[in-house]
Amino acid sequence: MRRVVIALVALISLTGPSSSQTSGTVPTAFAGASAAPSLPGTLIALPALPLPTGARVEGFGDSFTQFNAFSIGTLAVGQSASGVIEAALAADPRFNFDYWYDPASPWAGAGQGIQWSGANQGIAGDHLVDGRVGNGFGILNRTAYALSRNPQILILNAGTNSINSGDPASADPGATGGAGNGASAAYVTGKLDAIISNATQRGIWVVLSTLYPRADWPVGDLRHQVIRDVNTWVRAQAGRSGVKILDPYDALVSSTGPDGINTSLFSSDNVHPGPAGAYVIGVQYLLPVLQSMIAAGTIFSTDVTLANYLASSIAQMNGTTGTLQNGATGTVPTGYVVNRTRGTSGVAASIEAAGTYNRIVLAVNPLNDALGTAYHQADIQFPPVIAPAGLAAGDWIQMYLHVEANDAASFSVARMTASVGQGSTARVAQIAMNESSVQFSTSYPGRGGYWIVTKPMQIPPGAIFDRIGGTILSIYWPKTMSSSFTAKIDRPIYRKIADPRPPWGL
């Protein structure tokens, strides 16, 4: 549906009564705050739902959004399995959540090093209103810039850092009174209300998340109640024009006490969801909301024979002359390598027909051996494409792979490393569905099939390259698991794509 300008109005100010900050886009300077123009003064009608397949979804807030992304040296940006939005996208790739390496990002300097642009507008540590170098620019200050990226849906999760340690730039008395204490619920909800209004009045739908519980605060700390009070307000926004609610709080909080967390869903810091939490929040809670808002479909073709730099026989995993290494057993498709990389767990490979293509099936029998780490690992190495025709420096490329896990017990993390380079030198590289090694020994609750997809990668202008390759799928599992499991891998695709930047206003 085409957006229609229905009135000329002044958008709601981002500066509530307890703040002297202004709304912001790209900071012209960074000296405790950002200077920026006001948002445009037009009211745009909300488009009817469902939005078309490929609708642009943007994440906005703090580390709960940023942890979808991280920089890999100076080469590219990877996506993280702890990212809730990435978990939803992998399970049902009906929406556009593109972001890409961009050393010219407005947030790359000023102590942040955020070298990506596009859909991911999270900055770890950012407060609702703040100007401290190394702790964000203030989510309110960044609202105009985030909205100018042309999202059709804005997923908003913000406020936990302000509750944790207050907003020094504000005059909010805090949850316990006095400057410097954690922000009050009224302060947080007032700022969230301003962001929501600015988005919806620009014709952008908002998926507003309840805040997650935290276990880094003592039991009985007043900040726990502030989280609950904010969430009461969030839930009350159900039915508000342009707003949908994402509410995973009950699944995340401890069943034994309101000030605790469900530790099985969190990483070791007791604040951020781990892979298990990302699956629960992203697939069980966020995805149904997005499915109600966006038409079914996929944003890329899953046909391995369509515009795939991998030869059809390789992409379809034909043949039986692949290689086994380091004690792995079984049969491997031609051109592939299966390696039992870490530990002595049983790793047996086989080939399974799946219609027009085959699958590699890894049967894993965990063994609690004397290895110093708590996890074991198996790798599948994909054959490189030498001298890819029609691909030039400056072009964009994306890589896709389908993984399926259906057993009661399963691997903890499956991540893909991919690159374009010259010989052994990578010119651009990504790690998709990455996670810290702390999570490699944590059980993964996700079942069914999902897509591991790299973010768009641009081959640097002027770069010399001669291959697409170096692609490895690494699977990790707790060596103490008592049950065997299988992982099925199919449909590898290396595909040239259109420049992802214009749809995002860049």
N, C-alpha and C positions, 0 to 999 in steps of 0.2 A: 504494500500500500504506500502510495506517495505521501510524504509528509506535507501538510498544508499549514501555512502560516495563518493563524486565525485571529491574532491580535498583536499589538505592540505593547509590551509591558516592561517594567523594570523587574528583573529577576531578583529573587529574595537575596538579601545580603548574606555573605558568608561570615560576617563578622559578628556574631551574637553579642549580647550585652556584656559578656565577661571577656571579650577579646578585642584587641586593637589591631589584629592582623587583617590584611586585605586578601581578597581572592587572588590566585596566582596562575600564571602559565609558566613560561621559561624564565627563571630568575635572571634579571640583568646584573645582579650582584648578589653575593651571599655574605652577609655580615650580621647574622642573627635573624634575618627574615628575608623574604623574597619580595621584590617589587614587580607588580604586574598589573595589566589592565583589568577592568571588570568584565564579567561575562556579557555576551550580546543580549540586548533587551527585546528578544522576540519569544513569543509563546508558540510552540509547535505542537500540533495534535499528536497524541500517542497513536502509533499504528495499531491496527487490529491484530489480534492473535488468531492463529499461529503466524509467526514470522516465517519467511521462506527458509528452506534448508540453506545452510551457510551463513546464517545470521551472525553478525560480529558480536562476540561476548567478551567483555573486558573485566578483569579483576582489579579492584581498587582498594587500597588499604595499606596494611603493614606486612609483617613477615608471613602471615598466613596466605597472602597472595604472592609475595616475592619468592617464597620457597618453591614455587613452580620453576624458578629460573636461577641460574648461577653462571658466572663467567668461567670459561676454560682458557686460561692464559689470555692470549690476544687473538685466539682463533675463532671462537664462536660462542654460542650460548646453548647450554643443555637444559633439559627439562627434568624435574625431580619427581620421583614417585611419591614424595610426601605432599605433593601439591594436589589439593582437593579438586580443582578444576581439571587438571590433567587426568585424574582418575575417571572423571565423568566423560571426558573427551575420548579416552582410550576405549571405554565401554560402548560408546555410541557417538561416533564422529560426525554428528549432524551440524555442528556449529564451528565457526571460525574463531580460534583462539591463537592466532598467529602473533609471534613476536620474534625478533631477530637481533643478531649481534649488531651493535651500532655504537662505535666509540665516540660518536658525536652526540650521543644522548644528552639531553639537558641535565640529567642527574649523574652524568659520568664524573663530574668534578665535585668540588666542595665536600670532599671527604666521603662520598658515597660509592663511587666506582660502579654505578648502575649502567652497564654497557649494553643495554638492549632497549628497543623501542617497540611500540605496538600494543598488543592486548594486555600485557602484564604491567600494571601500574602500581605494584606494591613495592614499598621500601621498608626493609626490616628495621625495627626500632622506631618507626615514625609515630609521632603523636598526632592528635587531632589538630592542635595548634602548638607549634614548636619551631625553634630556629636554631637548635644546637647542631653544629657541625658533627657529623658522624652519627646523628640520631634522627635524621630525616629533615624535611623541609616543612613539615606540617601538612597533614592530609588535606585540610581545608585550603591551604595555599596552592595545592596542586590540582584542585578540582577543575578549574577552567582548562588546564592543559589536558587532563584525563578525558574530559567531555569533548574536547576538540579533536580527539582521535576518532570520532564518529562511531562509537559503539552503539549497537541497537539494544543491548542488554548490559547493565552495569551490575556486577556482583560486588556488594559492599560489605566488608567485614572490617570494622575500625573501632577503636576506642580502648582496647585492652591495655595499651601502653600508657595512655593517659590515666587510666584507673590505677595502674601499677605505681607510677611515680609522679603523676601530676604533669601539668603543662606550665613550665616556668614563665612562658610568655603571657599567660592569662592571669586573671584576677580571681579565678575560681577558688573558693575556700577549701575545697577538697572534702573527701568523705569524712574525715575526722576533724576538720576544722584547721585553719592555719595554712599559710602559703607552703607549697612544696609537698603537701600530702596528695595521696591519690585523688583523682578527679571524682566529683560527685556524679550520681546518675543523671541529675538534671542537666549538668554541664554536657555530658556525653550525648544525651538524647537531643539536646538542642543543636549540637553540631551535626549529628546524623540527620536530623530533620532538615537542616539547611542544604546538605548535600543532596538528599532525596528530592527536595523541591527544585533545586537547580537542574537536576537530571530530568525529572519528569516534565518540567516546563520546556525542555528542549526536545521532547518527544522520545526520550530514552527510558525504557523500562528498567526498573531497579529490582534486583533480587537482594533483599536485605537479610543478612545472617544474624542469628543470635550469637552472642559472644561465647567462646568456649570456656569451660571451667579451667582452673589452674591449680596445680599442686605445689607451686613454688612459694606460696603464701602459707603461713601457719593456720591450722584449724582455728576458727573463731575470729580470724582477721576480718575487719569490716569490709575489706575490698571484695570478699566473696559475695556479700549481700549486694554490693553495688552492681556486680555482674548480673545477679538475679533480678535486680530492679530494672536494669537496662533491658534485659530480655523480656520482662513483662511489658515494657513499652514497645519493644520490637514486635512482639506477638499481636499487640493491639493495632498495629499498622496493617494487618490483614484486611483486605477490602479497600484499602486506600487506593486511589486512582494511580495506576502505573506501578504498583508495588506488589511483589510476590515475596513470601517469607520462606527462608531456609532455616529450619529449626532442628539441628541435630543434638541439642543440648542434653536431652534426657539420655541419649545413648552414650554420651561422653562423661557424664557425672558419675561418681561412685555410687554403687547401690547400697553402701553401708554408711554414708554420711554426706550431707549436702555440700561440704567444703572439700570434698575429695574428687578424684578423677577415676575413670575406668582405665587403669594403667595399661591394659592390653592394647589400647588404641593410641597410645602416646609414645613419643620418642623419649629418650633418657632424660631430657631436660624437664619433663613433666608439664610442658607448656604447648609444644607443637605436636600435631598428629604425626605418627609414623605411617608406614605403608598400610597397616591395618586400619588406622583411623582415616587415612585418605580414601580407602575403599568404602568404608562405611559412610562417611560424610558425602563423598563424591558420587558414589553409585546408588546408595540406598536413599539419600536425602536430596542432594542437588540435582541429580539426573532426572528424577520424575518431574521436578519443577521445570527444568529446561525442556523436557519432552512435551510438557503442556503448553510451552510457549513457542516452540520451533517445529516446523514440519519435518516429518521423517525423511531420511535419506542419508547419503554420505557426501562429504566434501571432497572426496577423491574417488577415482575408480579403483575397485578392488580386483579388476581383471589383470592378472599378472602378465598377459601378453600385450597389453595396451601401453605404448610409449614407455616401455621398460628397457633401460639400458642393459639389464641382464638378459642374455639370450633365453628364448622361451624354454629350451630344455633345462637350463639351469634354474630359471624362475619356477618351473613346474616340478623341480626336484626329481628329475628323471635319472635313470641309471643307478648302478650299485657299486661303483668303483671309488667311492670316497675314502677318506683316510681316517684311521683310528689312532689315537695317541695316548700314552701314559696310562694304559690299563683299561681304557674304554673298550667295550666289546660291541659286536653286532654288525649291522650293515648301514652304510651311509650313502646318500645320493652322490653321483659323480660331481667332482669339483669341490665338495664340502669337506670339512675336517671337524671331527668331534674329539674333544680333548678332555680327559678327566684332569682338570688343572690343579685342584687342591684337594687333598685327602684321599682316603682309600675306599670311600663309599662305592657301591656297585653302580656303574653307569653303562647301560646297554642301549644302543641305538637301533632303531628299525625304521622301515619305510611303510607308510600307510597311504592307501589310495583315498582321495577325497574328491571325487568327481573329475574335473578337468585338470587337477593338479595333485601332487603327492605331498605328504607331510613327513617331517622327521619326528619320530616319537622317541623321547628319552625316558627310559624307565630307570628310576633312581631308587636304590636300596641303601638308606643311610647306615653308616657304621660309625659308632662312637669310638674313634681311634685315639691315639696319643698325640695327634696334631695339636699344636699350640693354640690354634684359633678354634672358636666354637662353631664354625661353619665350614662347609665344603663347597666346591665350585666345579661346574662343567662349562665348557665353552663350545660354541658352534661357530666356526670361521667360514665366511662366505667367499666365493671366488671373486677376485677383482675384475673390473672391466678396464681393459687396456685401450688407450687412445679412443675414448668415447666420441663418436661422431656427432657433430652438430652441437657440441657443448663448448662454450668459449668463456674466457675470463669475463666476469661481470654478470654471467648468467646465474640463475637461482636453481637450486636442486633440493629435493626432499626424499627421504627414505622411509619405507614402510615395512612392517613385518607383523604377522598375526601370530598370537600365542594363545594357547588354550590350556586351562588347568581345571580339572573336574573332580579330582580325588578329595577325600575328606582331609587328608594331609597334603601339603603341597610345598613348593619352594617359597622362599621368603621374598626374594627380589629377582626379577629378570630385567636386565638392562642391555641396551644396544649401543655400541660404539661404532661410529661411521665417519668417513673422511673422504675428501678429494685431495689428491696431492701429486707430487712428482717423486717417483720411487718410494723411498721410505720417509720422505718429508711431507707432512700434511700441510696443505694450504688452507683448508678449512675443515673443522672437525666438530662433532657433537657427541654427547652421551645422552641417550634418551631413556627415560624412566630410571634415572640414577638415584642412588640412595647412599647414605653413609654406611660404613662397614659395621657400625653398631647395630644396624637393622638386619644384617645378613643372617643373624641367628634368631630372628623373630618370625613367628609363624605368620603367614599371609592368608587372610580369610577369603580373598576373592576367588570366585569360581566362574567358569565359563570362558568364552573367548574375548580377547580384546586386542586392540591395535597399538603397537609401539611405533610411534611416528616421531621423527626428528622435527625440530623446528626448521623453517626455511633457512637455507644456507646459501649465501652468495659467494661464489668464487671470486676472490679479490680481483678487482680490475688490474690488469697488467700481470697477473700471476701466470707462471708457467706450470703446467700440470700434465700428467700423462695417464692418470688412472682414477677410477672410482673404486675405492676398496678399503682395505683395513677394517672391514666390517666384522664385528664379533658380537654374538649374543652370549652374555654371561648369565648363568643361573646359579643362585646361591640357596643353600638350605641349612637348617640346623643339623649338625651331625648327630645330635641326641634324639632326633625324631625316631619314634618306634614303628612308624608305618612307611611303606614304600609309596611312591607316587609316580605319575607320568606327566610329562610336559610335551605338548604338541606344538610344532612350529611350522608355519607355511606362509606362502605368498610373499616372498621378499620382492620389493619393488624399489628401483632407483629411477626417479623420474624428474625431468626438467619441469619447472613450474613457472608461472607468470610472476612478475615482480609483486611481492605481497604488500608493498608499502602504500600504493595509492588508495586502496580501500580504507586505510587507517589514517588518511589525511597527510601522508608523508611522502 
